[in-house]
Amino acid sequence: MNQVHDLSLCEVGQRIQSQETSSVEVTQQLLDRIERLDPTLNSYLHVMKESALQQAAQADEEIARGQFRGPLHGVPIALKDLIWTKDTPTTHGMTIHKDHYPPEDSTVVNRFREAGAVILGKLIQTESAFADHHPDVTHPTNPWGNSLWTGVSSSGSGVATAAGLCFGAIGTDTGGSIRFPSNANGLTGIKPTWGRVTRHGAFELAASLDHIGPIARSVADAAAMLQAIAGHDEKDPTSSTLPVPDYLALMTKGLKKCRIGLDSQWAFEGVDSETKQALKEAINTLTELGAEIVDISMPDTDEAARDWSGLCAVETAVAHEQTYPAQRDQYGPGLAGLLDLGHSLSAMEYQKLLLRRAALRGHINALFEQVDLIFAPANSFAGLTWETMERFGTDEELFRGVLRFTSAFDSSGHPTVTLPCGQTPNGAPIGFQLVAAHFDETRAIQGGWAYQQVTKWHKRHPEL
């Protein structure tokens, strides 16, 4: 059990539920690891040590009685800071909310508790889940390299999972914030269809763009987490009423006769050579697994990335109307700039954005009449550094290259699975996405699971 932190969520869950080890023992080992390593990695905002050990003891008692709650029973996970957790600091990465202790748990937290998961604590994120950490907040450190970007906004979620400080974490994705940390930290993330997971009890960045989903080591781990939190919630009228499939039971179908759409010009243009090589190898592997690669033509996602800024800005301005601009001095420059953009757009300009967004959704929907999945990079650039990302707001090529493969699928609401497929010579992870039709997370999970049966990128661990 000395290397328990290197196990996958499903592996450690099986050991706990078979009583080969105990949840208390596993939880204590992770708490000790957090205490030892996180002062350097800085992924946790708040560690819930006492309640985590109580939850672990309860899980052990239930398992001993034969009362099983599922694959997460007794497994330690962690939450992004914006997920409301009763009487626990939940700041949304903002100094304005530094003293916010929610009066109730979010529905996601309640569902994890029902699944028997052990909640280790709250993870650091960017300010209001936008692009930058607040100037007064120290950003997490990527365990693959101190200078490497962690991905945002779910930066703590990516770092804690990659470093073995939890077995999985919740992230949120408005422009790419499940996929960026998954890609940057060598992890697997699922951005579900918008509405598949309730947003009740989660601070907003932009309501119609926000997606809540898991970041974990493998597709199976992430699917187990999604299973626990997906489904309709009466407290969130925008949550889907569609039934939730049994992702783990359906996961192993494989890729034979699966049609995967590829727009080669779109997927490779402007992508650096290291990423391009890893992507081509991933496509070859998918083909060897029985998938049929089908030529498609993607809509203009560069335009979608530009439009995303305005769409996000207006919705963020609504989310912050009680405190901005009244308390502008407590906002960081990046978030303040987004809010100013939101306040500056006219109704005419915003309506044009909405019309183009509807057209984008329609174009992507139409592609799924030809294919089952779409292949996409997770980022144009491998091994991005914090220094490079300081230019994100002013460097048009960098902005477009980072957002062109992610933001469109937030605007359209389509589900994606992001998974690792390579690394740069200096060890920085590289990943790709499988995009599915609305509410067909199962197909993307099947594709990702098949890929991970014959590759080992998801089994790599940073040396700490």
C-alpha positions as CSV (number, residue, x, y, z in Angstrom):
1,M,0.0,0.0,0.0
2,N,3.0,2.3,0.0
3,Q,2.2,3.4,-3.6
4,V,-1.6,3.6,-3.1
5,H,-1.6,7.0,-4.6
6,D,-0.5,5.6,-8.0
7,L,-3.6,3.3,-8.2
8,S,-6.5,4.3,-10.4
9,L,-9.9,5.2,-8.8
10,C,-11.4,2.0,-9.9
11,E,-8.5,-0.1,-8.7
12,V,-8.4,1.5,-5.2
13,G,-12.2,1.2,-5.0
14,Q,-12.0,-2.5,-5.7
15,R,-9.4,-2.9,-2.9
16,I,-11.5,-1.0,-0.4
17,Q,-14.8,-2.7,-1.3
18,S,-13.2,-6.2,-1.2
19,Q,-11.7,-5.2,2.2
20,E,-8.2,-5.8,1.0
21,T,-7.5,-2.4,2.5
22,S,-9.7,0.1,4.3
23,S,-11.0,3.5,3.3
24,V,-9.5,5.0,6.5
25,E,-6.1,3.7,5.6
26,V,-6.2,5.0,2.1
27,T,-7.6,8.3,3.1
28,Q,-5.0,8.8,5.8
29,Q,-2.2,8.0,3.3
30,L,-3.5,10.6,0.9
31,L,-3.9,13.2,3.7
32,D,-0.3,12.5,4.7
33,R,0.7,12.9,1.1
34,I,-1.2,16.2,0.8
35,E,0.5,17.5,4.0
36,R,3.9,16.5,2.6
37,L,3.7,17.7,-1.0
38,D,1.0,20.3,-1.3
39,P,2.9,23.1,0.3
40,T,4.9,23.0,-3.0
41,L,2.2,22.0,-5.4
42,N,-0.4,24.4,-3.9
43,S,-3.5,22.5,-5.3
44,Y,-5.7,22.6,-2.2
45,L,-7.5,25.6,-0.9
46,H,-8.9,23.7,2.1
47,V,-8.3,20.2,3.3
48,M,-11.3,18.6,5.1
49,K,-9.3,16.2,7.2
50,E,-11.7,15.5,10.0
51,S,-14.8,15.0,7.9
52,A,-12.9,12.9,5.4
53,L,-11.8,10.5,8.0
54,Q,-15.3,10.3,9.4
55,Q,-16.7,9.6,5.9
56,A,-14.0,6.9,5.4
57,A,-14.8,5.2,8.7
58,Q,-18.5,5.2,7.7
59,A,-17.7,3.7,4.4
60,D,-15.7,0.9,6.0
61,E,-18.5,0.1,8.4
62,E,-21.1,0.0,5.5
63,I,-18.8,-2.2,3.4
64,A,-18.2,-4.6,6.4
65,R,-22.0,-4.9,6.6
66,G,-22.3,-5.7,2.9
67,Q,-23.9,-2.4,2.2
68,F,-22.3,-1.4,-1.1
69,R,-22.9,2.0,-2.7
70,G,-21.0,1.5,-6.0
71,P,-17.5,2.0,-7.4
72,L,-16.8,5.3,-5.5
73,H,-17.6,3.8,-2.1
74,G,-14.8,4.7,0.3
75,V,-12.7,6.4,-2.5
76,P,-11.1,9.8,-1.7
77,I,-11.9,12.5,-4.3
78,A,-11.7,16.3,-4.2
79,L,-13.8,19.3,-5.4
80,K,-13.1,22.5,-7.4
81,D,-13.5,25.5,-5.2
82,L,-16.7,26.7,-6.8
83,I,-18.7,23.7,-5.8
84,W,-20.7,24.6,-2.7
85,T,-19.8,22.5,0.3
86,K,-21.8,23.2,3.5
87,D,-19.9,25.1,6.2
88,T,-16.7,24.8,4.2
89,P,-14.8,27.6,2.5
90,T,-16.0,28.0,-1.1
91,T,-14.5,31.2,-2.6
92,H,-14.8,30.7,-6.4
93,G,-11.1,31.8,-6.5
94,M,-12.2,35.3,-5.4
95,T,-11.1,37.4,-2.5
96,I,-14.6,38.9,-2.4
97,H,-15.9,35.4,-1.3
98,K,-13.0,34.5,1.0
99,D,-15.4,34.3,4.0
100,H,-18.1,32.4,2.1
101,Y,-19.3,29.3,3.8
102,P,-22.3,27.8,1.9
103,P,-25.5,27.0,3.9
104,E,-26.0,23.8,1.9
105,D,-24.2,21.3,-0.2
106,S,-24.5,21.4,-3.9
107,T,-26.4,18.6,-5.6
108,V,-23.0,17.3,-7.0
109,V,-21.7,17.0,-3.4
110,N,-24.9,15.3,-2.2
111,R,-24.7,12.8,-5.0
112,F,-21.1,12.0,-4.2
113,R,-22.0,11.5,-0.6
114,E,-24.8,9.1,-1.7
115,A,-22.2,7.2,-3.7
116,G,-20.1,6.8,-0.6
117,A,-17.2,8.9,-1.8
118,V,-14.8,10.5,0.6
119,I,-14.3,14.2,0.0
120,L,-10.8,15.3,0.8
121,G,-11.2,19.0,0.3
122,K,-11.6,22.0,-2.0
123,L,-9.1,22.7,-4.8
124,I,-7.7,26.0,-6.0
125,Q,-9.1,27.5,-9.2
126,T,-8.8,30.7,-11.2
127,E,-10.7,33.8,-10.3
128,S,-14.4,33.2,-11.0
129,A,-13.2,30.2,-13.2
130,F,-12.0,32.6,-15.9
131,A,-8.4,32.6,-17.3
132,D,-6.3,34.0,-14.5
133,H,-5.7,33.4,-10.9
134,H,-6.5,36.4,-8.6
135,P,-3.3,38.4,-8.1
136,D,-3.4,37.5,-4.4
137,V,-3.7,33.7,-5.1
138,T,-0.6,31.5,-5.7
139,H,-1.4,29.3,-8.7
140,P,-0.8,25.5,-8.4
141,T,2.4,24.0,-9.8
142,N,2.3,21.4,-12.5
143,P,3.9,18.2,-11.2
144,W,5.3,17.4,-14.6
145,G,7.4,20.6,-14.5
146,N,7.5,23.7,-12.4
147,S,7.4,26.1,-15.4
148,L,4.6,24.2,-17.2
149,W,1.1,25.7,-17.4
150,T,-1.4,23.7,-15.4
151,G,-4.3,24.5,-17.6
152,V,-7.1,26.6,-16.2
153,S,-9.6,27.2,-14.6
154,S,-9.6,23.8,-12.9
155,S,-5.9,24.1,-12.2
156,G,-6.0,22.6,-8.7
157,S,-8.2,19.7,-9.9
158,G,-5.6,18.8,-12.6
159,V,-2.6,19.1,-10.3
160,A,-4.1,17.2,-7.3
161,T,-5.2,14.3,-9.5
162,A,-1.9,14.0,-11.4
163,A,0.2,14.3,-8.2
164,G,-1.8,11.5,-6.5
165,L,-3.4,13.9,-3.9
166,C,-6.8,12.5,-4.8
167,F,-8.1,9.8,-7.1
168,G,-10.3,12.1,-9.1
169,A,-11.6,15.6,-9.0
170,I,-14.5,17.8,-10.2
171,G,-13.7,20.4,-12.7
172,T,-15.9,22.8,-14.7
173,D,-15.6,23.7,-18.3
174,T,-16.8,27.0,-19.8
175,G,-14.1,27.5,-22.5
176,G,-12.0,24.4,-21.9
177,S,-11.4,24.2,-18.2
178,I,-11.8,20.4,-17.8
179,R,-9.9,19.8,-21.0
180,F,-7.0,22.2,-20.5
181,P,-6.0,20.7,-17.1
182,S,-6.5,17.2,-18.3
183,N,-4.3,17.9,-21.3
184,A,-1.6,19.8,-19.3
185,N,-1.4,17.2,-16.5
186,G,-1.6,13.9,-18.5
187,L,-5.2,13.1,-17.3
188,T,-8.6,12.0,-18.6
189,G,-11.5,14.4,-18.4
190,I,-15.1,14.2,-19.4
191,K,-17.0,17.4,-20.3
192,P,-20.6,16.1,-20.4
193,T,-23.4,17.5,-22.5
194,W,-24.6,20.8,-21.2
195,G,-27.5,19.8,-18.8
196,R,-26.3,16.3,-18.2
197,V,-24.9,17.3,-14.7
198,T,-26.8,19.7,-12.5
199,R,-25.3,23.1,-11.8
200,H,-27.3,23.7,-8.6
201,G,-24.9,24.9,-5.9
202,A,-22.1,25.9,-8.2
203,F,-20.8,29.4,-8.6
204,E,-21.4,30.6,-12.2
205,L,-18.9,31.9,-14.7
206,A,-21.4,31.9,-17.7
207,A,-24.6,29.9,-17.1
208,S,-25.3,28.6,-20.5
209,L,-21.6,27.7,-21.1
210,D,-20.7,26.1,-17.8
211,H,-20.3,22.3,-17.7
212,I,-19.5,20.3,-14.6
213,G,-17.6,17.0,-15.0
214,P,-14.8,14.8,-13.7
215,I,-11.0,14.8,-14.1
216,A,-9.3,11.5,-13.3
217,R,-6.6,9.1,-14.4
218,S,-8.5,7.0,-16.9
219,V,-11.7,6.9,-18.9
220,A,-13.1,4.2,-16.5
221,D,-12.4,6.4,-13.5
222,A,-14.0,9.5,-15.0
223,A,-17.0,7.4,-16.2
224,A,-17.5,6.1,-12.6
225,M,-17.5,9.7,-11.3
226,L,-19.9,10.9,-14.0
227,Q,-22.2,8.1,-13.2
228,A,-22.6,9.3,-9.7
229,I,-23.4,12.9,-10.5
230,A,-25.3,12.8,-13.8
231,G,-29.1,13.1,-14.0
232,H,-32.0,15.4,-13.6
233,D,-32.2,17.6,-10.5
234,E,-35.4,19.4,-9.5
235,K,-33.3,22.2,-8.1
236,D,-31.9,22.9,-11.6
237,P,-34.6,23.2,-14.2
238,T,-31.9,23.3,-17.0
239,S,-30.8,19.8,-16.1
240,S,-31.7,17.1,-18.5
241,T,-34.6,14.7,-17.8
242,L,-33.1,12.1,-20.1
243,P,-32.2,8.8,-18.5
244,V,-28.5,8.3,-17.6
245,P,-26.9,5.2,-19.2
246,D,-24.8,2.8,-17.2
247,Y,-21.5,4.1,-18.5
248,L,-19.3,1.4,-16.9
249,A,-21.5,-1.5,-18.2
250,L,-21.5,-0.1,-21.7
251,M,-17.9,1.1,-21.8
252,T,-16.2,-2.0,-23.2
253,K,-18.1,-2.2,-26.5
254,G,-15.0,-1.1,-28.5
255,L,-14.5,0.8,-31.7
256,K,-15.2,-1.7,-34.4
257,K,-17.4,0.0,-37.1
258,C,-17.3,3.3,-35.2
259,R,-17.1,6.2,-37.6
260,I,-14.7,8.9,-36.4
261,G,-14.9,12.2,-38.3
262,L,-11.6,13.9,-39.0
263,D,-11.1,17.3,-40.7
264,S,-7.3,17.1,-41.3
265,Q,-6.9,20.7,-42.3
266,W,-8.7,21.9,-39.2
267,A,-7.1,19.4,-36.8
268,F,-3.5,20.0,-38.0
269,E,-3.3,23.5,-39.2
270,G,-1.4,25.7,-36.8
271,V,-0.6,22.8,-34.5
272,D,3.0,22.4,-33.3
273,S,5.0,19.5,-34.7
274,E,5.1,17.5,-31.4
275,T,1.4,17.7,-31.0
276,K,0.8,16.8,-34.6
277,Q,2.9,13.7,-34.4
278,A,1.2,12.5,-31.3
279,L,-2.3,13.1,-32.8
280,K,-1.4,11.2,-36.0
281,E,-0.2,8.3,-33.9
282,A,-3.5,8.4,-31.9
283,I,-5.5,8.3,-35.1
284,N,-3.4,5.3,-36.3
285,T,-4.2,3.5,-33.0
286,L,-7.9,4.2,-33.3
287,T,-7.9,2.8,-36.9
288,E,-6.1,-0.3,-35.7
289,L,-8.8,-0.7,-33.1
290,G,-11.4,-1.0,-35.9
291,A,-12.6,2.6,-36.3
292,E,-13.3,4.0,-39.7
293,I,-11.9,7.5,-40.2
294,V,-14.3,9.7,-42.2
295,D,-13.5,13.0,-43.9
296,I,-15.6,15.8,-42.5
297,S,-15.6,19.6,-42.7
298,M,-15.7,21.4,-39.4
299,P,-17.4,24.8,-39.1
300,D,-15.3,27.9,-38.4
301,T,-14.1,27.4,-34.8
302,D,-11.8,30.4,-35.0
303,E,-14.9,32.6,-35.3
304,A,-16.5,30.5,-32.5
305,A,-13.5,31.3,-30.3
306,R,-13.8,35.0,-30.9
307,D,-17.6,34.9,-30.4
308,W,-17.1,32.9,-27.2
309,S,-15.4,35.9,-25.5
310,G,-18.5,38.1,-26.0
311,L,-20.9,35.3,-25.0
312,C,-19.0,34.5,-21.9
313,A,-18.5,38.2,-21.0
314,V,-22.2,39.1,-21.0
315,E,-23.2,36.0,-19.0
316,T,-20.3,36.7,-16.5
317,A,-21.5,40.3,-16.1
318,V,-24.9,39.0,-15.1
319,A,-23.3,36.6,-12.6
320,H,-21.4,39.4,-11.0
321,E,-23.9,42.2,-11.2
322,Q,-24.2,42.4,-7.3
323,T,-20.4,43.1,-6.9
324,Y,-19.2,44.5,-10.2
325,P,-18.4,47.3,-10.8
326,A,-19.3,48.3,-7.2
327,Q,-16.3,46.4,-5.8
328,R,-14.0,46.6,-8.8
329,D,-10.9,47.1,-6.6
330,Q,-11.2,43.5,-5.4
331,Y,-11.1,42.1,-8.9
332,G,-8.1,41.0,-10.8
333,P,-7.3,42.6,-14.2
334,G,-8.2,39.6,-16.4
335,L,-11.7,39.1,-14.9
336,A,-12.3,42.8,-14.8
337,G,-11.5,43.1,-18.5
338,L,-14.0,40.3,-19.3
339,L,-16.7,42.1,-17.2
340,D,-16.0,45.4,-18.9
341,L,-16.5,43.7,-22.3
342,G,-19.8,42.2,-21.1
343,H,-21.0,45.6,-20.0
344,S,-19.9,47.2,-23.3
345,L,-21.7,44.9,-25.8
346,S,-25.0,46.2,-27.3
347,A,-28.1,44.1,-27.6
348,M,-27.7,44.1,-31.3
349,E,-24.1,42.8,-31.0
350,Y,-25.1,40.1,-28.5
351,Q,-28.0,38.9,-30.7
352,K,-25.6,38.4,-33.6
353,L,-23.4,36.3,-31.3
354,L,-26.5,34.2,-30.3
355,L,-27.4,33.6,-33.9
356,R,-23.9,32.5,-34.9
357,R,-23.9,30.2,-31.8
358,A,-27.2,28.6,-32.9
359,A,-25.7,28.1,-36.4
360,L,-22.6,26.5,-35.0
361,R,-24.6,24.1,-32.9
362,G,-26.6,23.2,-36.0
363,H,-23.5,22.6,-38.1
364,I,-21.9,20.3,-35.5
365,N,-25.2,18.4,-35.0
366,A,-25.3,17.8,-38.7
367,L,-21.9,16.2,-38.6
368,F,-23.3,13.4,-36.4
369,E,-25.5,12.3,-39.1
370,Q,-22.3,11.2,-40.9
371,V,-20.1,10.0,-38.0
372,D,-20.3,8.7,-34.4
373,L,-17.4,10.7,-33.0
374,I,-15.3,13.7,-34.0
375,F,-11.5,13.6,-33.5
376,A,-10.0,16.9,-32.2
377,P,-6.8,18.1,-30.6
378,A,-7.1,19.3,-27.0
379,N,-4.7,22.2,-27.7
380,S,-2.6,23.5,-30.6
381,F,0.5,23.7,-28.4
382,A,2.3,21.2,-26.3
383,G,4.2,22.2,-23.1
384,L,2.8,25.7,-22.7
385,T,4.5,27.5,-19.9
386,W,3.2,30.1,-17.4
387,E,5.5,32.7,-19.0
388,T,4.0,32.0,-22.4
389,M,0.4,32.2,-21.1
390,E,1.0,35.7,-19.8
391,R,0.5,36.8,-23.4
392,F,-2.8,34.9,-23.7
393,G,-5.0,38.1,-23.6
394,T,-2.8,40.0,-26.1
395,D,-1.4,37.4,-28.5
396,E,-4.1,36.6,-31.1
397,E,-2.3,33.5,-32.4
398,L,-1.9,32.1,-28.9
399,F,-5.5,32.9,-28.0
400,R,-6.9,31.3,-31.1
401,G,-4.6,28.3,-30.8
402,V,-5.6,27.6,-27.3
403,L,-9.4,28.1,-27.7
404,R,-10.1,26.9,-31.3
405,F,-10.5,23.2,-30.3
406,T,-12.4,23.7,-27.0
407,S,-14.7,26.8,-26.8
408,A,-16.8,25.7,-29.8
409,F,-18.0,22.6,-28.0
410,D,-18.9,24.7,-24.9
411,S,-21.0,27.0,-27.1
412,S,-22.6,24.0,-28.8
413,G,-22.9,21.9,-25.6
414,H,-21.5,18.7,-27.1
415,P,-19.8,16.2,-24.8
416,T,-16.1,15.4,-25.1
417,V,-13.6,13.0,-23.6
418,T,-10.0,14.3,-23.3
419,L,-7.2,11.7,-22.9
420,P,-3.4,11.7,-23.1
421,C,-1.7,10.4,-26.2
422,G,2.0,11.5,-25.9
423,Q,4.6,13.7,-24.4
424,T,7.2,16.3,-25.5
425,P,10.9,15.5,-25.1
426,N,10.9,17.4,-21.8
427,G,8.0,15.3,-20.5
428,A,5.0,17.6,-21.0
429,P,1.8,15.7,-21.7
430,I,-0.1,15.9,-25.0
431,G,-3.8,14.9,-25.4
432,F,-6.7,14.7,-27.8
433,Q,-10.5,14.8,-27.7
434,L,-13.3,12.5,-28.8
435,V,-16.4,14.6,-29.3
436,A,-19.9,13.0,-29.4
437,A,-23.4,13.9,-30.2
438,H,-25.6,15.5,-27.5
439,F,-26.1,13.1,-24.6
440,D,-24.0,10.4,-26.2
441,E,-21.2,10.4,-23.6
442,T,-21.3,6.7,-23.8
443,R,-19.9,6.6,-27.3
444,A,-17.0,8.9,-26.4
445,I,-16.3,6.8,-23.3
446,Q,-16.3,3.6,-25.4
447,G,-13.8,5.2,-27.7
448,G,-11.6,6.4,-24.9
449,W,-11.7,3.1,-23.1
450,A,-10.7,1.2,-26.2
451,Y,-7.8,3.5,-26.8
452,Q,-6.6,3.2,-23.2
453,Q,-6.6,-0.6,-23.4
454,V,-3.8,-0.6,-25.9
455,T,-1.8,2.5,-24.7
456,K,-0.1,3.5,-21.5
457,W,-0.1,7.3,-21.5
458,H,-2.7,7.4,-18.8
459,K,-0.6,5.2,-16.6
460,R,2.3,7.5,-16.4
461,H,3.0,9.4,-13.1
462,P,5.2,12.4,-12.5
463,E,8.2,11.9,-10.3
464,L,7.7,13.9,-7.1
